[in-house]
Amino acid sequence: MGILDKVQTPKDLKSLSLNELETLAQEIRETIIQTVAKTGGHLAPSLGTVELTLALHYVFDTPRDKIIWDVGHQTYAHKLVTGRKHLFSTLREYRGLSGFPHRGESVYDSFGTGHASTSISAALGMAISRDLKGEKHKVIAVIGDGAMTGGLAFEALNHAGELDKDLIVVLNDNKMSISHNVGALSHFLSRKFTSRAFRQFKKGVERFLSSLPAGENLVQLAKRSEDSFMSLFTPGMLFLSLHFDYLGPINGHNLNKLIKAFEHIKEMEGPILVHVLTTKGKGYEPAEKDPTNYHGVGKLYLRENSGKVNYFSTEKGITYTQVFAETLVELANKDKRIVGITAAMPEGTGLALLQKHFPERFFDVGIAEEHAVTLAAGMATQGLRPVVAVYSTFLQRAYDQIIHDVCLQRLPVVFAIDRGGIVGEDGPTHHGVFDLSFLRVIPHLVLMSPKDENELRHMLKTALEYEGPIALRYPRGKAMGVSLEESLKTLPIGESEILIQGEDVLILAIGHTVMPALQAIEQLQEEGFYPALVNARFVKPLDKTLLREKAPEFRAIVTIEENVLMGGFGSAVMELLRDLNINIPVYRVGLPDQFIEHGGQNILRGKYGLDKEGIYEHVKKVFLKYVSKRKIRQITFRKRPGAQSRTG
């Protein structure tokens, strides 16, 4: 039995020796690697915070003392030492352990996280609450250096310094967020004197001062001012100016130094920032060498090779992200106005390919989605064609900028929204299931979603030619595998595509749901049911002509979307039918009014009826409800009518 097996709560850490803690750190790393190999997850960031996690729980009295983790990418060691080792094999699996801190999962998870730059604000809120209630405990925010590029973190630091609250902020500085950090702050945090250079500089100053009258007194004054002098050349200057006491940098993999530092800090009061230097992917050589690609990994398989365990992704096939990236580069090669903007996700969004081909037309703003959108607005006023490539869940952070800075001014900004719909194992903080609802209400914005990767290419061309704000939403993961047309074409704005002619029931599907709807119709036709299918293409504007002309021919309409039903695509169809004075029942298929749990995409789509089987059941129920039993008996024994496909 290893040491990790004996650790049920953080209190068990306090009885361990330093050697035992170091052994425990190695056991934790091995457990994380072995588990992520089977479940996927955030490997490199969690490997980098093992010693930091142990030191925090060793020194502080959790859960009475509150630890708030930023983003949550760093928390696998935290989960392992807070009573969840027996569940760790279910990490990120359906009905298993969440991949992020989750307040409903453990009392040690003080705050639920998933998006960056939130920890200091939440921690300050807890510190204020503690003082108002007259309680005595510590509040510690652990924030990665990448999250420090987010404006929210600095808003919280500014407020905390002003209030002079007893608050500890641990800056985990590994020089990376997901990809390499960008911006002046990153360079500032990394700037430091080498001990040799500083000693030489210091001796030179002492010699100069000693040569002056009363020089010895000046030397003593300089020594007393040494800390203030050094703050001008280290990150301490930044945080001291915000009224934080600054300690560090500290080696984040030296347990002895970490424990001593936190024991000292525990006795201090007021706002304190502890600067800890760590290595992302620590302990696993491939992740240390390539922390970007090992930040978050899919399920892996293990292969023995010369005594070492190697890990390789099992996912195959081109993804929507790759198709988007390659098409953007193809179009950028012909149009010099096209530029790409990402918020610290060049690899995840595919814009790294644009960076490779056109580095001068690629802009990574750090974890600052609000700035990314307004930056694009500024570029658009000067004739450029900016493409903001962003995950759906992160676009939520820039809603005000979309409305006021882009759409109000009708600026030609393209929003390439990746990870639209169900994302999978990252769970409720990462599912992109609200965008159809929150975007379609904005005036001037066109909103579309492709049925496959070929249509994605055409939509990107359409978006870049459109003289106004436009959003293109596509799912995470492998594309459909259809052939790609070499020649790109511009789609008429607001025009849908009739895929199957039918009778009685009209299916209107959008985006990823179109293909499973096609598959479901094949099964329905075998049973004598012949619904019509339309690929809506556009959520806004809807195809008013098609609905006006075609809807009255049917007994019922079924809308299908991988989005929350409230205010989504189906709601838009119902509103338009009402405006057209067409009285026909509408049955909406989509996601309920709740946050969707973590789990595999196929599992969740099956649970919520968005796969082939679910759509088949939904549509069959509509047939049985709105088509007379006599007619159902007739069509059951009738041959299939000739189905047609046309664009309308």
N, C-alpha and C positions, 0 to 999 in steps of 0.2 A: 504494500500500500504506500503510495506516495504522499508527500506532504499536502498536496492539493486535496486529496481525499479526506483529510482531517479538518479542513477549513470549511466550517459550516456558516460562520458569520465573521465579520471583520474583527470581532473580539478575539477570535482564535489566533489572529496574526500577532497580537501583542505578547504572546508567550513564546514566540519564535525568536531564535538567535539571528544575527545578521547573516551567518552562513546558511541557515535554513531558509531565510527569506530569499536569498540569491538562488538557492536550489528551487524554491517555489516559483520564482520568476521564469526559470527555464521550463518547468513543468507546465506553466500557464501558456507559454509560447507554443510548446509542442501540442497542447490541447487545442489551441486556437487554429493552428495550421491543419491538424488532422480533421477538425470539425468543418472548417471552411472548405476543405477539399471535397466534402460531401454535400454541403448545403449552399456553398457560395457565401459571399459576404464581404465586409470591409476588412481586408487582411492587413495591409501595410499600416494604416493608422492605428489599429488596435495593437499591433506588435510593437509600435513605438512608444506606447504609454504604460507598459507593464510595471516597470519600477515606480513610475510616478503614481500609479494607482495604489500599489502596495504601500508606499510611503504615506499617502494621504489617509488611507484607512488605518494604518498603523498608529499615526500620531493623533488624528482627530477621532472624536467619539460619534461616529455615524450610527444610526440615522438621526440622533439628536443634533449633531452638527450636520449642516446641509451641504452636499456637494452637487453642483449643477454643471453638467457636461454640455459643452457647446456642440451642436450638430448631432453628436451621438456616435460618430464614426469610431470614437476612441474607447468604447465602453465594454469590450468583450471581457477584459480582465476584471473590470468592475462587476460584471454579472457573475463571473466565476467565483468571486470571493464573497458574494452577498447571498449565498444560499440557493444558487440556481445551477450548480454544476450538474445535477441530475437531469436537468432539462436542456442542457447546452447542446446536446446532439440534435435537438429539434429547432435549432437556431434558424429563424426566418422561414420555417416551414409552416404550412397551413395549420392553424390551431397550436402552433409551437411558440417558442420564445421569440419575442420581438427582436429585430436587429438594432433597435434604438432604445434609449431610456423610455420607460412606460410607467406612469404613475400607478396604473391599475395592476401592474405586474409585481412590484416590490416597494416596500416602504423606503428602501434605499435609493429609489429613483425619485429624487425630489422634484424634478420638472421634466415633462415630456418634451423631447426635442427631435429634430429632423432637418430643420433649416438652419443656416449658419447665422452667427452674430447675435444670438438671443440671450446667451447665458448671463452676461453682466446685468442687463436690464432685469431679468427674472431674479437674479441674486440680490440686487439692490431692493427690489420689491419685498423679498423675504426679510432682508435686514431691517427695512423700515417697519414691517409688521412685527418682527421680534421686539424692537424697541418700544413700539406702541403698546404691546402686550406685557412689557416688563420682563421679558424672558432673557436668559443668558445662554447663548450658544454661538458658534461660529458659522459663517456662511462663506462658502468657497466656490467661486466660478472658475471652471477650467476651460480656457478658450484657445483654440489653435491659432497660429499666426495667420493662416489664410483667412480666418473669420474676422481678423482685425482689419481686413480691407473693406469690411462692410460698415457703412455709416452708422448703423444702429449701435454698434459696439462703442463708437466714440461719443455718441449721444449719451449713452449710459455712463461712460467714464467721466464725462464732463459733469453730469448731474451728481454722481457719487462723490466726486471730489468736492463739489460745492456743499453737499450735505455733511461731509466729514463722518460718514457712517463707518462702523466697524465691519469691514468687508475685505476679503482676500480674493484677489484675482491672480490665477496662475496662467501665465502665458506659455503655452507649449509651442516652442519655436523649433520647427523642423524644416523651415525654409520652404514649406509646401502646404497648400490646401489640398486640392485634388490634383491639379497640375501645378507646375512651377508658379510661385507667386509673382505678381507683377506690381509695379508702382513704386513710388518713392519710399513708402513705409517699409516695404520688404528690404530695400537696400539699406535703409536706416537701421533696422533691427540687426542686420548682418554685419554692420560696421563696428569694428572694435580694434583697439590697440593690441598688437602682439606684446607679450610681456617683455621681450628683448627690446623692441622699439621704444616702449614706454620707459624702460629703465635708462636707455641711452638719452632719451629726451630729458628725463628727470635729472640725470647727472649734469647734463649741459646747463640746465636752468640753475641748478645749485652752484655750479662753478661761476656762472655769470653773476648771480646775486652776491656770492661771497666776495667778489672783487670790488663791490661797491662799498662806500662808507656805511657803517652799521649793517653790513651784509649778513652777519649771523642772525640778527633779529629778523631780517627779511626771509632768510631761509626757513626759520621756524614758523613764520607766518604762512609761507607757501606750503609747508607740510600740513599745517592745520587746514589749509584750503584744498588739499589734494582731492578730497572726495567731490567738492564742488567743481574743481577743474575737470576731473574725469567725466563728470556728468555732461559736460559740453561735447564730449566725443563719444558717448555711448548712448544706448536707448534710454538710459535713466533720465536724460534731460527731458524727453517727451513726456514721461509719466510724472516726473516731479512738477512739471508745469501744470499738470492737471490735479495737483495736490495729493498725489499718491506717493507714499514711501516706496522706493524702488530697491529690490534686492536681486542680485544676479549679475551676469548669467550663471546658472548652476547646471552642472552635468546631470541631465535627466536620466542617466542610466547608472548612476552611482548611488546606491541605496543609502550608504552611510551618510553621504553629504546631504542627500534629500531629507532624510529623517532629522538630522541635526538642524537643518535650515527650517523645516516646518515646526519642530519643537520650539525653536526661538521665535518664529513668527506667531505661534499660537499664543504666546504671552503678550504680544503687541496689540495695540488698539488703533482704530482708524483705518482709512483705506490704504491697502498695501498691494503692490504688484510684485509678483515673484516671476522672474524670467528664467525659464527652464529650457535647456537645449537638448533636443532629442533627435534620434535618427528614425525616420519613417521606414517601417519594414524591419526594424532591428531584430537580429537573430535569424533571419531567413535571407540568405545572400541574394537570390533573384529579386526579392522585394526591395532590398536595400539598393541594388543597382538600378532597378526600374520601378520606383515607387508610384509613378503615375499609372502604369498599366496594372499594378498590383494593388491600387487603392481599393477598388471594388471588383471582385472577380465572380464569375459564374461558378457553377459546380465544376469541380476538377477531378481528374483521376490521377492516381499515383503510379509511378513507375520506378522501380529500383534501378539505379545506374551507378556502378562503382561505389556502392555504399551510401549514395545520396538519394534523397527523395525529390523527384522533380514533379512539377504540377503543370498540367496543360488543360486549356479550356476544351470542353467537348462540343461547344456550339459551332455549327457549320451553316453556311449559306449567307448570302448577302443580306444586309439589314436595310431598313428604311433610311437609317442615318447615313449609311454609305452611299445609297442612291442619291440622297439629297446632296451630299458633299460633292460627289463626282459631277452631278448636273450643275451645281453652282459654279464649280471651276470651269466647266464647259461654257457656261453662259458668260462668266467673268472674262474669259479669254476673248470674247467678242465685244464686250461692253465694259469700257474702262471706268464707267461710273459706279459699278458694283463694288461694294465693300462689305465685309463681314464683321459682326460684333458679337462677342461672347462674354459672359460673366463668369470667368474662371473655369470654363468647360470646353476648351478647344478640342480635346479628344472626344469627350462625350457627345458633343453636338456635331462632330464631323468637320468643324471649321479648321482643324489642324491641317487638313488637305489644302484649304485656301491659303493658309499661312505658308505652306511649303511652296506653292506656286506663285503667290502674290503677297509676300510678307508686308509690303508697304500698304496693302489694302486690307490688312487684318488687324483687329483691335481687341485685345483682352483687357477688360476694365477691372478685373478682380471680382470679388463677391459683392457686386453693386449693380443689381438689376435695374434699380431706378435710374442710375446714371447711364446705364447702357441705352435705355429707351430714349432719354432726353438727348444724349449724345447723337443718337440716330436721327432724332428730329432736327437737330442743328445741321447735321450733314445734308438732310433732305432739302432744307431751305436753300442750299447752295448747289443744287442740281445733282447730287450723288444719289445712288440707289442703295441705301443701307439695308442689309439683311440682319436682323437680330435673331440669332439662333439660340433658343433657350428651351429648357424643359418646361412643360406645362405648369408643374407645381411651383416652379420658381418665378414664372411670369406673374403669378398672383402678387408678388411683392412689389410690382411696378404698376399697379392698376391706375393710380392717380396720374402717372406720367403718360400711360396709354391714352387716357381720356383727354387730359388737358394739353399735353405737349405735342401729341401726334394727331389724334382724331379731330379735336376741335379746330385745328388748323388745316385739316385735310392733307397732311403731308404724306408723300409716297414712301412710307416705311413698310418693309415686309417683315412680318413676324413668322419665323419658321419654328413652329411649336412641336418639338419632339416629345416623346413619352405622353402623348395624348391618350386618355383612357386608362385602363387597368395596367399598372406597371409590374406588379408582382410582389416579390418577397420584401421589398423595402416598406411596403405597407401604406397606411393612411397619410403619412406626411409626404408621400411621393406619388400617389395615384393622381393622374391628371384628369379628374372626372368632373371638374367644375367649369372648364374653359368655355364650352359651348354656351353655357348659361351666362357667365359673367361677361363674355365678349359680345354676344349678339345684341345686347341692349345698348351698345355704344353707337351713337350716330356716325355715319360716314364709313364705318368699318365693314369691309367685306370679309366673310368667314367661310372657308371651304375645307373639305377633307377628302382625300382620294380613296378609292376602293382598293388600289394596288400600287405598286412601285412605278409602273408605267404611267399611270395617271398622275402620280406625284411629280414626275418630270414635267409633264405638261402644265400642271398647276404652278410650279415654280416659275416657269417661263411666263405664264399668265400674270402672276403676281408682280414680277419685275417690270412688266410692261404697263401695269395699271397705274393710273395717275391719282393715287390716293392710298390711304392706309388699308392694308390687306393682311389677313392671317391665314396661314396654311398649317393645318393640324394633322399629324400622322403618329402612328403608334410606336411603341418600343418593340425591338426585336426583329426577327427574321421577316423578310418580305414574302410575298405570295409565291414568288418563283415564276412569274409571267415573263414573257419575252419583252424586251425593251425596244420600242420603236426608235430608229436612228434619228428621224426627223421630229423635232419638237414642234408643237402647235399651240396656238393660243385658244383657250376655251372661252366661249361666250359667257360673260358674267351672269350668274343666276340661272343658267340653263342646265337642267337635269338630263339624265340618260335613261331611256326605257330599255331595260335589259330583257324582260320577258313580258309578252302580251298575255293577258289572262282574263278572268271574269270573277265576279262576286266580291273578291277581297283584293285590295290594292296595298302592296307593301312598299313603304318608303323607307329605305335604309341609307345610312350615312357612314362614310369612312370604312373602318375595319369590319363593320357588321355586314357589309354587302356580300362578301364571299360566303360566310356561313349561311346567309339567307338563300343564296343560290343553291347551296348544298341541301338545305332544308326543303326547298321547293321540289327538288328531284324526288325526294321521298314522298312528299305530298302528292305529286303527280301520279306516283305508282298506286296511290289509294284513290285516285279519281278527283282530287282537289287541284284546281288550276289557278292559283293566285297570280296576279301581275306583280312585277318587281321593277322598281325605279331606283336607280342610283342617284340620290339627290344631289350629290356633289357640293352644293352650297347650302349652308344653314342660313346665311344672310347674303344677298337676298334669296328668298325661296323662289321656286319656279311657279310664279303666279299663273302663267298661261296654262301650264300643264294641269294644275289643280282645278282651274276654272273649267277646262274642257273635259278632263278625264274623270275627276272625282265623282260627278253625278252618275257615272255609269256603274258605280260599284255600291255594294250594300254596306261595306265597312272598310276602314283604313287601318293598317297596322304600321306604326312608326317604330324604328329600331335604332338605338344609339348607345354607344359606350360612354355614357355621361349620366349625371344625375337627371332624373326625370323632371325635377322642379325647375322650370324656366328653360329647359333644354330644347332640343330639336323638335320633339313631339309637341311641346307646348307651342312652339312657333307655328307648326302646321295647324294646330287647333285654332290659334288666333287668326291665321290667314283665312281659314275656312269660314270662321265667323264673320270676318270682314267681307267675304265674298257672298255671304248669305247662303252658304251651302250647308244643309243640315244632314250630316252623315256621321255615324258613330266612329270614334277614333280610339283605338286600343294602343296604348304606348308601352313599349318594351325598353327598359333601361335600368338604371341603378336606383335604389331606393333612397329616401331622405335620411341617410346615415353615412358615417365614415366607413369606408370599406377596409376590412382587415387585411393583414399580410397573407401571402400565399402565392403559389404558382399562378401564372396568368390563365392557364387552361383550367385549373381548379376553380378559380374565382369566376371565370366566364361561365363555367358549367353551373356553379351554384346560383348565379343570378340570371340564368336563362339566356345568355348571350352567345352560346355556341350553337352548332347545327341542331343538336337535339332539343335545346331549349327553344329555339326559334320555331322549330317544327311543332312543338307542343303549343306554343302561344298561338300560332296561326291556325292550327287545327281547331282550337277552342273557339276562335272567332268564327270559323266556318260553321261550326256546330251551333253557335249562338245566333248568328245573323242570317244563315241560309236555311230555308225551310227543310224539314226532314224529308218531304216528298222529293224535293230537288236533289238532296244528298243521295237518296236511293237511286235516282235517275243517273246522276253523274258517276256514281260508283261503278255502274255497268257500261258506261259510255267510253268509247275510245278517246284517247287524248287528242284535243284540237291542236292544229298546227301552231306551235309557238313561234313568235317572231322576236327579233331584236332590232331596235333602231334607236337612233339618237333623236331626242326631242327636246 
